[in-house]
Amino acid sequence: MFVIFGFRTTVFPLGWVTMACHVCGQGRMALLREVTKFSLFFVPLFPVRTKYVAECGNPMCRTRRPASKSDSRLITH
Ligand SMILES: [Zn+2]
């Protein structure tokens, strides 16, 4: 019998934050929440890791840097 398990990461865009990119200086970054789930037989079971990242809004740059949950209060709609 084969047991197939793995990890699957899903990205949830949360919104835009006013934050300067350290590479290109762009002032808007997209805040993303990455949730990694443990899956068994391709069925996601439970989250094992949640990570917040800020991605540069400049399409030529797209630099990512670590963010935290508290950065979500900076979201501008
Ligand atoms: Zn940038």
N, CA, C, O and the ligand as a Tripos MOL2 file, in Angstrom:
@<TRIPOS>MOLECULE
protein
  309   307    78     0     0
PROTEIN
NO_CHARGES

@<TRIPOS>ATOM
      1 N           0.8500   -1.2010    0.0000 N.3       1 MET1
      2 CA          0.0000    0.0000    0.0000 C.3       1 MET1
      3 C           0.8800    1.2440    0.0000 C.2       1 MET1
      4 O           1.8620    1.3390    0.7350 O.2       1 MET1
      5 N           0.5050    2.1700   -0.8270 N.am      2 PHE2
      6 CA          1.2410    3.4260   -0.9080 C.3       2 PHE2
      7 C           0.5410    4.5080   -0.0910 C.2       2 PHE2
      8 O          -0.6810    4.6540   -0.1290 O.2       2 PHE2
      9 N           1.3350    5.2410    0.6290 N.am      3 VAL3
     10 CA          0.7950    6.4020    1.3440 C.3       3 VAL3
     11 C           1.3750    7.6380    0.6680 C.2       3 VAL3
     12 O           2.5880    7.8480    0.6530 O.2       3 VAL3
     13 N           0.4980    8.4340    0.1200 N.am      4 ILE4
     14 CA          0.9450    9.6420   -0.5770 C.3       4 ILE4
     15 C           0.6370   10.8530    0.2890 C.2       4 ILE4
     16 O          -0.5190   11.1650    0.5770 O.2       4 ILE4
     17 N           1.7030   11.5210    0.6920 N.am      5 PHE5
     18 CA          1.4830   12.7350    1.4710 C.3       5 PHE5
     19 C           2.4060   13.8350    0.9750 C.2       5 PHE5
     20 O           3.3740   13.5810    0.2570 O.2       5 PHE5
     21 N           2.0950   15.0400    1.3630 N.am      6 GLY6
     22 CA          2.9110   16.1610    0.9300 C.3       6 GLY6
     23 C           2.4430   17.4450    1.5630 C.2       6 GLY6
     24 O           1.5940   17.4580    2.4540 O.2       6 GLY6
     25 N           3.0220   18.5290    1.0750 N.am      7 PHE7
     26 CA          2.6680   19.8440    1.5870 C.3       7 PHE7
     27 C           2.2330   20.7120    0.4190 C.2       7 PHE7
     28 O           2.8430   20.7050   -0.6500 O.2       7 PHE7
     29 N           1.1810   21.4460    0.6470 N.am      8 ARG8
     30 CA          0.6850   22.3270   -0.4020 C.3       8 ARG8
     31 C           0.5530   23.7430    0.1600 C.2       8 ARG8
     32 O          -0.0270   23.9570    1.2250 O.2       8 ARG8
     33 N           1.1010   24.6940   -0.5780 N.am      9 THR9
     34 CA          1.0450   26.0800   -0.1240 C.3       9 THR9
     35 C           0.0360   26.8560   -0.9550 C.2       9 THR9
     36 O           0.0840   26.8380   -2.1850 O.2       9 THR9
     37 N          -0.8670   27.5300   -0.2800 N.am     10 THR10
     38 CA         -1.8560   28.3600   -0.9420 C.3      10 THR10
     39 C          -1.5730   29.8130   -0.5600 C.2      10 THR10
     40 O          -1.2880   30.1270    0.5950 O.2      10 THR10
     41 N          -1.6600   30.6840   -1.5570 N.am     11 VAL11
     42 CA         -1.3770   32.1010   -1.3270 C.3      11 VAL11
     43 C          -2.6850   32.8810   -1.3230 C.2      11 VAL11
     44 O          -3.4750   32.7960   -2.2620 O.2      11 VAL11
     45 N          -2.9030   33.6450   -0.2480 N.am     12 PHE12
     46 CA         -4.0920   34.4950   -0.1510 C.3      12 PHE12
     47 C          -3.6570   35.9580   -0.1970 C.2      12 PHE12
     48 O          -2.9910   36.4300    0.7240 O.2      12 PHE12
     49 N          -4.0300   36.6920   -1.2700 N.am     13 PRO13
     50 CA         -3.7060   38.1210   -1.2830 C.3      13 PRO13
     51 C          -4.6030   38.8640   -0.2910 C.2      13 PRO13
     52 O          -5.8250   38.7200   -0.3270 O.2      13 PRO13
     53 N          -4.0030   39.6480    0.5830 N.am     14 LEU14
     54 CA         -4.7790   40.3400    1.6170 C.3      14 LEU14
     55 C          -5.0880   41.7780    1.2430 C.2      14 LEU14
     56 O          -6.1170   42.3200    1.6490 O.2      14 LEU14
     57 N          -4.2070   42.4010    0.4720 N.am     15 GLY15
     58 CA         -4.4320   43.7840    0.0740 C.3      15 GLY15
     59 C          -3.1140   44.5160   -0.1090 C.2      15 GLY15
     60 O          -2.0340   43.9290   -0.0430 O.2      15 GLY15
     61 N          -3.2360   45.8210   -0.3420 N.am     16 TRP16
     62 CA         -2.0470   46.6390   -0.5650 C.3      16 TRP16
     63 C          -1.6410   47.3430    0.7140 C.2      16 TRP16
     64 O          -2.4810   47.8310    1.4690 O.2      16 TRP16
     65 N          -0.3480   47.3850    0.9390 N.am     17 VAL17
     66 CA          0.1530   48.1380    2.0790 C.3      17 VAL17
     67 C           1.1290   49.1990    1.5860 C.2      17 VAL17
     68 O           1.8340   49.0080    0.5940 O.2      17 VAL17
     69 N           1.1530   50.3130    2.2960 N.am     18 THR18
     70 CA          2.0960   51.3730    1.9670 C.3      18 THR18
     71 C           3.4100   51.0560    2.6590 C.2      18 THR18
     72 O           3.5460   51.1910    3.8750 O.2      18 THR18
     73 N           4.3700   50.6330    1.8540 N.am     19 MET19
     74 CA          5.6220   50.1310    2.3950 C.3      19 MET19
     75 C           6.6520   50.2980    1.2870 C.2      19 MET19
     76 O           6.3920   49.9030    0.1510 O.2      19 MET19
     77 N           7.7890   50.8590    1.5800 N.am     20 ALA20
     78 CA          8.7830   51.0880    0.5310 C.3      20 ALA20
     79 C           9.5580   49.8110    0.2330 C.2      20 ALA20
     80 O          10.0400   49.1320    1.1400 O.2      20 ALA20
     81 N           9.6700   49.4980   -1.0590 N.am     21 CYS21
     82 CA         10.4610   48.3370   -1.4790 C.3      21 CYS21
     83 C          11.9340   48.6810   -1.3090 C.2      21 CYS21
     84 O          12.3700   49.7590   -1.7150 O.2      21 CYS21
     85 N          12.6940   47.7870   -0.7210 N.am     22 HIS22
     86 CA         14.1160   48.0620   -0.4730 C.3      22 HIS22
     87 C          14.9700   47.8770   -1.7220 C.2      22 HIS22
     88 O          16.1610   48.1880   -1.7030 O.2      22 HIS22
     89 N          14.3740   47.3710   -2.8190 N.am     23 VAL23
     90 CA         15.1380   47.1620   -4.0510 C.3      23 VAL23
     91 C          14.8930   48.2940   -5.0460 C.2      23 VAL23
     92 O          15.8410   48.9110   -5.5320 O.2      23 VAL23
     93 N          13.6190   48.5690   -5.3500 N.am     24 CYS24
     94 CA         13.3310   49.5710   -6.3750 C.3      24 CYS24
     95 C          12.7420   50.8580   -5.7920 C.2      24 CYS24
     96 O          12.6080   51.8480   -6.5130 O.2      24 CYS24
     97 N          12.3890   50.8660   -4.5150 N.am     25 GLY25
     98 CA         11.8820   52.0730   -3.8860 C.3      25 GLY25
     99 C          10.4060   52.3160   -4.0880 C.2      25 GLY25
    100 O           9.8850   53.3260   -3.6170 O.2      25 GLY25
    101 N           9.7120   51.4230   -4.7740 N.am     26 GLN26
    102 CA          8.2660   51.5170   -4.9820 C.3      26 GLN26
    103 C           7.5730   51.5580   -3.6220 C.2      26 GLN26
    104 O           7.9650   50.8500   -2.6950 O.2      26 GLN26
    105 N           6.5430   52.3890   -3.5120 N.am     27 GLY27
    106 CA          5.9230   52.5840   -2.2050 C.3      27 GLY27
    107 C           4.7190   51.7160   -1.9010 C.2      27 GLY27
    108 O           4.1070   51.8660   -0.8430 O.2      27 GLY27
    109 N           4.3640   50.8180   -2.7960 N.am     28 ARG28
    110 CA          3.1960   49.9620   -2.5690 C.3      28 ARG28
    111 C           3.5920   48.4950   -2.6820 C.2      28 ARG28
    112 O           4.2210   48.0790   -3.6550 O.2      28 ARG28
    113 N           3.2180   47.7320   -1.6820 N.am     29 MET29
    114 CA          3.5180   46.3040   -1.7270 C.3      29 MET29
    115 C           2.2520   45.5270   -1.4370 C.2      29 MET29
    116 O           1.3920   45.9780   -0.6800 O.2      29 MET29
    117 N           2.1440   44.3550   -2.0420 N.am     30 ALA30
    118 CA          0.9860   43.4950   -1.8090 C.3      30 ALA30
    119 C           1.2960   42.5850   -0.6230 C.2      30 ALA30
    120 O           2.3250   41.9110   -0.5890 O.2      30 ALA30
    121 N           0.3880   42.5810    0.3410 N.am     31 LEU31
    122 CA          0.5670   41.7000    1.4880 C.3      31 LEU31
    123 C          -0.1020   40.3620    1.1880 C.2      31 LEU31
    124 O          -1.2840   40.3020    0.8470 O.2      31 LEU31
    125 N           0.6670   39.3090    1.3210 N.am     32 LEU32
    126 CA          0.1700   37.9670    1.0120 C.3      32 LEU32
    127 C           0.2830   37.0760    2.2400 C.2      32 LEU32
    128 O           1.2250   37.1870    3.0240 O.2      32 LEU32
    129 N          -0.6750   36.2100    2.3880 N.am     33 ARG33
    130 CA         -0.5900   35.1910    3.4350 C.3      33 ARG33
    131 C          -0.4100   33.8360    2.7650 C.2      33 ARG33
    132 O          -1.2290   33.4250    1.9430 O.2      33 ARG33
    133 N           0.6540   33.1580    3.1180 N.am     34 GLU34
    134 CA          0.9280   31.8430    2.5500 C.3      34 GLU34
    135 C           0.6310   30.7890    3.6110 C.2      34 GLU34
    136 O           1.2330   30.7820    4.6850 O.2      34 GLU34
    137 N          -0.2940   29.9120    3.2990 N.am     35 VAL35
    138 CA         -0.6600   28.8570    4.2440 C.3      35 VAL35
    139 C          -0.2100   27.5180    3.6560 C.2      35 VAL35
    140 O          -0.6500   27.1160    2.5790 O.2      35 VAL35
    141 N           0.6590   26.8490    4.3750 N.am     36 THR36
    142 CA          1.1270   25.5280    3.9450 C.3      36 THR36
    143 C           0.3440   24.4720    4.7110 C.2      36 THR36
    144 O           0.2920   24.4800    5.9410 O.2      36 THR36
    145 N          -0.2590   23.5710    3.9600 N.am     37 LYS37
    146 CA         -1.0710   22.5230    4.5840 C.3      37 LYS37
    147 C          -0.4690   21.1460    4.3330 C.2      37 LYS37
    148 O           0.0650   20.8610    3.2610 O.2      37 LYS37
    149 N          -0.5710   20.3240    5.3320 N.am     38 PHE38
    150 CA         -0.1710   18.9340    5.1820 C.3      38 PHE38
    151 C          -1.3100   18.2140    4.4740 C.2      38 PHE38
    152 O          -2.4710   18.3490    4.8590 O.2      38 PHE38
    153 N          -0.9760   17.4460    3.4340 N.am     39 SER39
    154 CA         -2.0420   16.7450    2.7230 C.3      39 SER39
    155 C          -1.7240   15.2580    2.6250 C.2      39 SER39
    156 O          -0.5670   14.8550    2.5100 O.2      39 SER39
    157 N          -2.7660   14.4690    2.6720 N.am     40 LEU40
    158 CA         -2.6510   13.0210    2.5740 C.3      40 LEU40
    159 C          -3.5430   12.5790    1.4240 C.2      40 LEU40
    160 O          -4.7350   12.8860    1.4030 O.2      40 LEU40
    161 N          -2.9720   11.8650    0.4760 N.am     41 PHE41
    162 CA         -3.6960   11.4700   -0.7380 C.3      41 PHE41
    163 C          -4.3430   12.6760   -1.4180 C.2      41 PHE41
    164 O          -5.4930   12.6340   -1.8560 O.2      41 PHE41
    165 N          -3.5520   13.7620   -1.4900 N.am     42 PHE42
    166 CA         -3.9400   15.0050   -2.1650 C.3      42 PHE42
    167 C          -5.1010   15.7410   -1.4950 C.2      42 PHE42
    168 O          -5.6610   16.6740   -2.0710 O.2      42 PHE42
    169 N          -5.4560   15.3290   -0.2970 N.am     43 VAL43
    170 CA         -6.4990   16.0470    0.4390 C.3      43 VAL43
    171 C          -5.8200   16.8730    1.5300 C.2      43 VAL43
    172 O          -5.2140   16.3170    2.4460 O.2      43 VAL43
    173 N          -5.9200   18.2040    1.4310 N.am     44 PRO44
    174 CA         -5.3020   19.0340    2.4730 C.3      44 PRO44
    175 C          -5.9860   18.7820    3.8170 C.2      44 PRO44
    176 O          -7.2110   18.8470    3.9210 O.2      44 PRO44
    177 N          -5.1890   18.4940    4.8380 N.am     45 LEU45
    178 CA         -5.7710   18.1500    6.1320 C.3      45 LEU45
    179 C          -5.7120   19.2810    7.1510 C.2      45 LEU45
    180 O          -6.7420   19.7250    7.6590 O.2      45 LEU45
    181 N          -4.5030   19.7410    7.4440 N.am     46 PHE46
    182 CA         -4.4050   20.8010    8.4620 C.3      46 PHE46
    183 C          -3.2190   21.7080    8.1450 C.2      46 PHE46
    184 O          -2.2180   21.2680    7.5800 O.2      46 PHE46
    185 N          -3.3470   22.9710    8.5160 N.am     47 PRO47
    186 CA         -2.2490   23.9010    8.2300 C.3      47 PRO47
    187 C          -1.0480   23.6420    9.1500 C.2      47 PRO47
    188 O          -1.2060   23.4410   10.3550 O.2      47 PRO47
    189 N           0.1360   23.6520    8.5700 N.am     48 VAL48
    190 CA          1.3430   23.4540    9.3680 C.3      48 VAL48
    191 C           2.1530   24.7360    9.5050 C.2      48 VAL48
    192 O           2.9670   24.8730   10.4190 O.2      48 VAL48
    193 N           1.9240   25.6740    8.5900 N.am     49 ARG49
    194 CA          2.7000   26.9030    8.6540 C.3      49 ARG49
    195 C           1.9310   28.0280    7.9840 C.2      49 ARG49
    196 O           1.3710   27.8440    6.9030 O.2      49 ARG49
    197 N           1.9010   29.1800    8.6140 N.am     50 THR50
    198 CA          1.3160   30.3740    8.0190 C.3      50 THR50
    199 C           2.3940   31.4440    7.9980 C.2      50 THR50
    200 O           3.0230   31.7410    9.0140 O.2      50 THR50
    201 N           2.5890   32.0100    6.8260 N.am     51 LYS51
    202 CA          3.6580   32.9800    6.6580 C.3      51 LYS51
    203 C           3.0930   34.2140    5.9760 C.2      51 LYS51
    204 O           2.2700   34.1060    5.0670 O.2      51 LYS51
    205 N           3.5290   35.3770    6.4100 N.am     52 TYR52
    206 CA          3.1190   36.6280    5.7850 C.3      52 TYR52
    207 C           4.2950   37.1830    4.9970 C.2      52 TYR52
    208 O           5.4060   37.2830    5.5170 O.2      52 TYR52
    209 N           4.0510   37.5410    3.7470 N.am     53 VAL53
    210 CA          5.0990   38.1490    2.9410 C.3      53 VAL53
    211 C           4.5420   39.3890    2.2480 C.2      53 VAL53
    212 O           3.3550   39.4660    1.9310 O.2      53 VAL53
    213 N           5.4230   40.3480    2.0220 N.am     54 ALA54
    214 CA          5.0600   41.5420    1.2650 C.3      54 ALA54
    215 C           5.7640   41.4510   -0.0740 C.2      54 ALA54
    216 O           6.9790   41.2610   -0.1380 O.2      54 ALA54
    217 N           4.9800   41.5890   -1.1620 N.am     55 GLU55
    218 CA          5.5510   41.5100   -2.4980 C.3      55 GLU55
    219 C           5.4490   42.8680   -3.1640 C.2      55 GLU55
    220 O           4.4000   43.5110   -3.1430 O.2      55 GLU55
    221 N           6.5560   43.2950   -3.7550 N.am     56 CYS56
    222 CA          6.6240   44.6040   -4.4090 C.3      56 CYS56
    223 C           5.5640   44.7130   -5.5020 C.2      56 CYS56
    224 O           5.3540   43.7700   -6.2650 O.2      56 CYS56
    225 N           4.8930   45.8730   -5.5760 N.am     57 GLY57
    226 CA          3.8460   46.0880   -6.5650 C.3      57 GLY57
    227 C           4.3770   46.4110   -7.9470 C.2      57 GLY57
    228 O           3.6020   46.4830   -8.9010 O.2      57 GLY57
    229 N           5.6690   46.6060   -8.0760 N.am     58 ASN58
    230 CA          6.2810   46.8880   -9.3660 C.3      58 ASN58
    231 C           6.4370   45.5720  -10.1320 C.2      58 ASN58
    232 O           7.1770   44.6920   -9.6920 O.2      58 ASN58
    233 N           5.7390   45.4200  -11.2920 N.am     59 PRO59
    234 CA          5.7830   44.1390  -12.0230 C.3      59 PRO59
    235 C           7.1780   43.7740  -12.5220 C.2      59 PRO59
    236 O           7.4430   42.6070  -12.8090 O.2      59 PRO59
    237 N           8.0790   44.7630  -12.6290 N.am     60 MET60
    238 CA          9.4400   44.4740  -13.0750 C.3      60 MET60
    239 C          10.3190   44.0190  -11.9110 C.2      60 MET60
    240 O          11.4440   43.5650  -12.1160 O.2      60 MET60
    241 N           9.8050   44.1420  -10.7060 N.am     61 CYS61
    242 CA         10.6310   43.8920   -9.5200 C.3      61 CYS61
    243 C          10.1420   42.6450   -8.7680 C.2      61 CYS61
    244 O          10.8410   41.6350   -8.6940 O.2      61 CYS61
    245 N           8.9250   42.7420   -8.2130 N.am     62 ARG62
    246 CA          8.3040   41.6020   -7.5050 C.3      62 ARG62
    247 C           9.1700   41.0520   -6.3630 C.2      62 ARG62
    248 O           9.0870   39.8720   -6.0200 O.2      62 ARG62
    249 N           9.9770   41.9050   -5.7960 N.am     63 THR63
    250 CA         10.7970   41.4650   -4.6620 C.3      63 THR63
    251 C           9.9050   41.1250   -3.4810 C.2      63 THR63
    252 O           8.9200   41.8130   -3.2130 O.2      63 THR63
    253 N          10.2530   40.0780   -2.7910 N.am     64 ARG64
    254 CA          9.4800   39.6780   -1.6180 C.3      64 ARG64
    255 C          10.3040   39.8680   -0.3600 C.2      64 ARG64
    256 O          11.5160   39.6550   -0.3460 O.2      64 ARG64
    257 N           9.6210   40.2720    0.6880 N.am     65 ARG65
    258 CA         10.3170   40.3240    1.9590 C.3      65 ARG65
    259 C           9.3690   39.8320    3.0420 C.2      65 ARG65
    260 O           8.1520   39.9270    2.8890 O.2      65 ARG65
    261 N           9.9090   39.3120    4.1240 N.am     66 PRO66
    262 CA          9.0450   38.7850    5.1710 C.3      66 PRO66
    263 C           8.1950   39.8910    5.7870 C.2      66 PRO66
    264 O           8.6580   41.0200    5.9490 O.2      66 PRO66
    265 N           6.9830   39.5710    6.1210 N.am     67 ALA67
    266 CA          6.0930   40.5010    6.7970 C.3      67 ALA67
    267 C           5.4880   39.7580    7.9860 C.2      67 ALA67
    268 O           5.7430   38.5700    8.1830 O.2      67 ALA67
    269 N           4.7000   40.4590    8.7600 N.am     68 SER68
    270 CA          4.0640   39.7960    9.8980 C.3      68 SER68
    271 C           2.5730   40.0830    9.8770 C.2      68 SER68
    272 O           2.0950   40.9230    9.1140 O.2      68 SER68
    273 N           1.8550   39.3750   10.7210 N.am     69 LYS69
    274 CA          0.4110   39.5310   10.7610 C.3      69 LYS69
    275 C           0.0290   40.9720   11.0860 C.2      69 LYS69
    276 O          -0.9800   41.4820   10.6000 O.2      69 LYS69
    277 N           0.8540   41.6280   11.9210 N.am     70 SER70
    278 CA          0.5250   42.9980   12.3200 C.3      70 SER70
    279 C           0.6170   43.9680   11.1460 C.2      70 SER70
    280 O           0.0450   45.0560   11.2060 O.2      70 SER70
    281 N           1.3270   43.5970   10.0780 N.am     71 ASP71
    282 CA          1.3820   44.4530    8.8980 C.3      71 ASP71
    283 C           0.0300   44.5570    8.2040 C.2      71 ASP71
    284 O          -0.1930   45.4830    7.4230 O.2      71 ASP71
    285 N          -0.8700   43.6240    8.4770 N.am     72 SER72
    286 CA         -2.1770   43.6520    7.8130 C.3      72 SER72
    287 C          -3.0130   44.8510    8.2490 C.2      72 SER72
    288 O          -3.9720   45.2120    7.5660 O.2      72 SER72
    289 N          -2.6630   45.4780    9.3850 N.am     73 ARG73
    290 CA         -3.4060   46.6660    9.7980 C.3      73 ARG73
    291 C          -3.0570   47.8670    8.9290 C.2      73 ARG73
    292 O          -3.7440   48.8870    8.9780 O.2      73 ARG73
    293 N          -1.9730   47.7520    8.1200 N.am     74 LEU74
    294 CA         -1.5530   48.8470    7.2390 C.3      74 LEU74
    295 C          -2.2560   48.7930    5.8870 C.2      74 LEU74
    296 O          -2.0260   49.6480    5.0330 O.2      74 LEU74
    297 N          -3.1130   47.7920    5.6890 N.am     75 ILE75
    298 CA         -3.7590   47.6100    4.3910 C.3      75 ILE75
    299 C          -4.6330   48.8090    4.0450 C.2      75 ILE75
    300 O          -5.4470   49.2580    4.8520 O.2      75 ILE75
    301 N          -4.4510   49.3190    2.8280 N.am     76 THR76
    302 CA         -5.2890   50.4050    2.3160 C.3      76 THR76
    303 C          -6.1960   49.8250    1.2540 C.2      76 THR76
    304 O          -5.7450   49.0580    0.4040 O.2      76 THR76
    305 N          -7.4500   50.1740    1.2910 N.am     77 HIS77
    306 CA         -8.3790   49.5720    0.3320 C.3      77 HIS77
    307 C          -8.7180   50.5130   -0.8090 C.2      77 HIS77
    308 O          -9.4890   50.1520   -1.6990 O.2      77 HIS77
    309 ZN         10.5430   46.6200   -5.8140 Zn       78 ZN78
@<TRIPOS>BOND
     1     1     2 1
     2     2     3 1
     3     3     4 2
     4     3     5 am
     5     5     6 1
     6     6     7 1
     7     7     8 2
     8     7     9 am
     9     9    10 1
    10    10    11 1
    11    11    12 2
    12    11    13 am
    13    13    14 1
    14    14    15 1
    15    15    16 2
    16    15    17 am
    17    17    18 1
    18    18    19 1
    19    19    20 2
    20    19    21 am
    21    21    22 1
    22    22    23 1
    23    23    24 2
    24    23    25 am
    25    25    26 1
    26    26    27 1
    27    27    28 2
    28    27    29 am
    29    29    30 1
    30    30    31 1
    31    31    32 2
    32    31    33 am
    33    33    34 1
    34    34    35 1
    35    35    36 2
    36    35    37 am
    37    37    38 1
    38    38    39 1
    39    39    40 2
    40    39    41 am
    41    41    42 1
    42    42    43 1
    43    43    44 2
    44    43    45 am
    45    45    46 1
    46    46    47 1
    47    47    48 2
    48    47    49 am
    49    49    50 1
    50    50    51 1
    51    51    52 2
    52    51    53 am
    53    53    54 1
    54    54    55 1
    55    55    56 2
    56    55    57 am
    57    57    58 1
    58    58    59 1
    59    59    60 2
    60    59    61 am
    61    61    62 1
    62    62    63 1
    63    63    64 2
    64    63    65 am
    65    65    66 1
    66    66    67 1
    67    67    68 2
    68    67    69 am
    69    69    70 1
    70    70    71 1
    71    71    72 2
    72    71    73 am
    73    73    74 1
    74    74    75 1
    75    75    76 2
    76    75    77 am
    77    77    78 1
    78    78    79 1
    79    79    80 2
    80    79    81 am
    81    81    82 1
    82    82    83 1
    83    83    84 2
    84    83    85 am
    85    85    86 1
    86    86    87 1
    87    87    88 2
    88    87    89 am
    89    89    90 1
    90    90    91 1
    91    91    92 2
    92    91    93 am
    93    93    94 1
    94    94    95 1
    95    95    96 2
    96    95    97 am
    97    97    98 1
    98    98    99 1
    99    99   100 2
   100    99   101 am
   101   101   102 1
   102   102   103 1
   103   103   104 2
   104   103   105 am
   105   105   106 1
   106   106   107 1
   107   107   108 2
   108   107   109 am
   109   109   110 1
   110   110   111 1
   111   111   112 2
   112   111   113 am
   113   113   114 1
   114   114   115 1
   115   115   116 2
   116   115   117 am
   117   117   118 1
   118   118   119 1
   119   119   120 2
   120   119   121 am
   121   121   122 1
   122   122   123 1
   123   123   124 2
   124   123   125 am
   125   125   126 1
   126   126   127 1
   127   127   128 2
   128   127   129 am
   129   129   130 1
   130   130   131 1
   131   131   132 2
   132   131   133 am
   133   133   134 1
   134   134   135 1
   135   135   136 2
   136   135   137 am
   137   137   138 1
   138   138   139 1
   139   139   140 2
   140   139   141 am
   141   141   142 1
   142   142   143 1
   143   143   144 2
   144   143   145 am
   145   145   146 1
   146   146   147 1
   147   147   148 2
   148   147   149 am
   149   149   150 1
   150   150   151 1
   151   151   152 2
   152   151   153 am
   153   153   154 1
   154   154   155 1
   155   155   156 2
   156   155   157 am
   157   157   158 1
   158   158   159 1
   159   159   160 2
   160   159   161 am
   161   161   162 1
   162   162   163 1
   163   163   164 2
   164   163   165 am
   165   165   166 1
   166   166   167 1
   167   167   168 2
   168   167   169 am
   169   169   170 1
   170   170   171 1
   171   171   172 2
   172   171   173 am
   173   173   174 1
   174   174   175 1
   175   175   176 2
   176   175   177 am
   177   177   178 1
   178   178   179 1
   179   179   180 2
   180   179   181 am
   181   181   182 1
   182   182   183 1
   183   183   184 2
   184   183   185 am
   185   185   186 1
   186   186   187 1
   187   187   188 2
   188   187   189 am
   189   189   190 1
   190   190   191 1
   191   191   192 2
   192   191   193 am
   193   193   194 1
   194   194   195 1
   195   195   196 2
   196   195   197 am
   197   197   198 1
   198   198   199 1
   199   199   200 2
   200   199   201 am
   201   201   202 1
   202   202   203 1
   203   203   204 2
   204   203   205 am
   205   205   206 1
   206   206   207 1
   207   207   208 2
   208   207   209 am
   209   209   210 1
   210   210   211 1
   211   211   212 2
   212   211   213 am
   213   213   214 1
   214   214   215 1
   215   215   216 2
   216   215   217 am
   217   217   218 1
   218   218   219 1
   219   219   220 2
   220   219   221 am
   221   221   222 1
   222   222   223 1
   223   223   224 2
   224   223   225 am
   225   225   226 1
   226   226   227 1
   227   227   228 2
   228   227   229 am
   229   229   230 1
   230   230   231 1
   231   231   232 2
   232   231   233 am
   233   233   234 1
   234   234   235 1
   235   235   236 2
   236   235   237 am
   237   237   238 1
   238   238   239 1
   239   239   240 2
   240   239   241 am
   241   241   242 1
   242   242   243 1
   243   243   244 2
   244   243   245 am
   245   245   246 1
   246   246   247 1
   247   247   248 2
   248   247   249 am
   249   249   250 1
   250   250   251 1
   251   251   252 2
   252   251   253 am
   253   253   254 1
   254   254   255 1
   255   255   256 2
   256   255   257 am
   257   257   258 1
   258   258   259 1
   259   259   260 2
   260   259   261 am
   261   261   262 1
   262   262   263 1
   263   263   264 2
   264   263   265 am
   265   265   266 1
   266   266   267 1
   267   267   268 2
   268   267   269 am
   269   269   270 1
   270   270   271 1
   271   271   272 2
   272   271   273 am
   273   273   274 1
   274   274   275 1
   275   275   276 2
   276   275   277 am
   277   277   278 1
   278   278   279 1
   279   279   280 2
   280   279   281 am
   281   281   282 1
   282   282   283 1
   283   283   284 2
   284   283   285 am
   285   285   286 1
   286   286   287 1
   287   287   288 2
   288   287   289 am
   289   289   290 1
   290   290   291 1
   291   291   292 2
   292   291   293 am
   293   293   294 1
   294   294   295 1
   295   295   296 2
   296   295   297 am
   297   297   298 1
   298   298   299 1
   299   299   300 2
   300   299   301 am
   301   301   302 1
   302   302   303 1
   303   303   304 2
   304   303   305 am
   305   305   306 1
   306   306   307 1
   307   307   308 2
@<TRIPOS>SUBSTRUCTURE
     1 MET1         2 RESIDUE 1 A MET
     2 PHE2         6 RESIDUE 1 A PHE
     3 VAL3        10 RESIDUE 1 A VAL
     4 ILE4        14 RESIDUE 1 A ILE
     5 PHE5        18 RESIDUE 1 A PHE
     6 GLY6        22 RESIDUE 1 A GLY
     7 PHE7        26 RESIDUE 1 A PHE
     8 ARG8        30 RESIDUE 1 A ARG
     9 THR9        34 RESIDUE 1 A THR
    10 THR10       38 RESIDUE 1 A THR
    11 VAL11       42 RESIDUE 1 A VAL
    12 PHE12       46 RESIDUE 1 A PHE
    13 PRO13       50 RESIDUE 1 A PRO
    14 LEU14       54 RESIDUE 1 A LEU
    15 GLY15       58 RESIDUE 1 A GLY
    16 TRP16       62 RESIDUE 1 A TRP
    17 VAL17       66 RESIDUE 1 A VAL
    18 THR18       70 RESIDUE 1 A THR
    19 MET19       74 RESIDUE 1 A MET
    20 ALA20       78 RESIDUE 1 A ALA
    21 CYS21       82 RESIDUE 1 A CYS
    22 HIS22       86 RESIDUE 1 A HIS
    23 VAL23       90 RESIDUE 1 A VAL
    24 CYS24       94 RESIDUE 1 A CYS
    25 GLY25       98 RESIDUE 1 A GLY
    26 GLN26      102 RESIDUE 1 A GLN
    27 GLY27      106 RESIDUE 1 A GLY
    28 ARG28      110 RESIDUE 1 A ARG
    29 MET29      114 RESIDUE 1 A MET
    30 ALA30      118 RESIDUE 1 A ALA
    31 LEU31      122 RESIDUE 1 A LEU
    32 LEU32      126 RESIDUE 1 A LEU
    33 ARG33      130 RESIDUE 1 A ARG
    34 GLU34      134 RESIDUE 1 A GLU
    35 VAL35      138 RESIDUE 1 A VAL
    36 THR36      142 RESIDUE 1 A THR
    37 LYS37      146 RESIDUE 1 A LYS
    38 PHE38      150 RESIDUE 1 A PHE
    39 SER39      154 RESIDUE 1 A SER
    40 LEU40      158 RESIDUE 1 A LEU
    41 PHE41      162 RESIDUE 1 A PHE
    42 PHE42      166 RESIDUE 1 A PHE
    43 VAL43      170 RESIDUE 1 A VAL
    44 PRO44      174 RESIDUE 1 A PRO
    45 LEU45      178 RESIDUE 1 A LEU
    46 PHE46      182 RESIDUE 1 A PHE
    47 PRO47      186 RESIDUE 1 A PRO
    48 VAL48      190 RESIDUE 1 A VAL
    49 ARG49      194 RESIDUE 1 A ARG
    50 THR50      198 RESIDUE 1 A THR
    51 LYS51      202 RESIDUE 1 A LYS
    52 TYR52      206 RESIDUE 1 A TYR
    53 VAL53      210 RESIDUE 1 A VAL
    54 ALA54      214 RESIDUE 1 A ALA
    55 GLU55      218 RESIDUE 1 A GLU
    56 CYS56      222 RESIDUE 1 A CYS
    57 GLY57      226 RESIDUE 1 A GLY
    58 ASN58      230 RESIDUE 1 A ASN
    59 PRO59      234 RESIDUE 1 A PRO
    60 MET60      238 RESIDUE 1 A MET
    61 CYS61      242 RESIDUE 1 A CYS
    62 ARG62      246 RESIDUE 1 A ARG
    63 THR63      250 RESIDUE 1 A THR
    64 ARG64      254 RESIDUE 1 A ARG
    65 ARG65      258 RESIDUE 1 A ARG
    66 PRO66      262 RESIDUE 1 A PRO
    67 ALA67      266 RESIDUE 1 A ALA
    68 SER68      270 RESIDUE 1 A SER
    69 LYS69      274 RESIDUE 1 A LYS
    70 SER70      278 RESIDUE 1 A SER
    71 ASP71      282 RESIDUE 1 A ASP
    72 SER72      286 RESIDUE 1 A SER
    73 ARG73      290 RESIDUE 1 A ARG
    74 LEU74      294 RESIDUE 1 A LEU
    75 ILE75      298 RESIDUE 1 A ILE
    76 THR76      302 RESIDUE 1 A THR
    77 HIS77      306 RESIDUE 1 A HIS
    78 ZN78       309 GROUP 0 **** ****
